[in-house]
Amino acid sequence: MLEDEKIVPTLSDKIKELIEKYRNVVSENEDLRREIVGLKVQNEALNSRLRDAEDDLTMKNLTDEELYKEIEDVLNNERA
């Protein structure tokens, strides 16, 4: 009987401890989820800037003849 009285508070304490750990993990998981969303937005913005920089670099690397051809193609497409 005395043993049963010792076990119950111990189990109760363990359950409380597990519930507290669970709540902490849930909270940490939510924080990480928000951080991931923020990082995805940041990543997309950086990808966009990189694409723009690559496009700028491509345009700067065109020779005069290629540049005139690009302009001609754009004008021809607008007329069509």
Summary of the structure (lengths in Angstrom):
residues: 80
radius of gyration: 31.6
end to end distance: 95.6
largest distance: 97.7
contacts: 150
relative contact order: 0.04
helix: 94%
strand: 0%
